[in-house]
Amino acid sequence: ARLLSLGLIVAGIIGLKLSTH
């Protein structure tokens, strides 16, 4: 269940990086 949380956090960070690119 922790992998899901980590995946969500990573996906959020990647989304932010792509958005601010």
Summary of the structure (lengths in Angstrom):
residues: 21
radius of gyration: 9.3
end to end distance: 30.6
largest distance: 30.6
contacts: 35
relative contact order: 0.17
helix: 90%
strand: 0%
